[in-house]
């Protein structure tokens, strides 16, 4: 059996949902716990709930 803690295993957490549903809020803690790279346009200054092509890379 493969564990998520195995350094040879890559895991993708994908969060989808309607605007304002809490996706970013819900993704922050697991990203912190797993030292994950979080890709989100929500934290880009100047975009408030709008979809766009620019994003930020959070480590």
Secondary structure, 3 states (H helix, E strand, C coil): CCCCCCCCCCCCCCCCCCCCCCHHHHHHHHHHHCCCCEEECCCCCCCCCCCCCCCEEEC
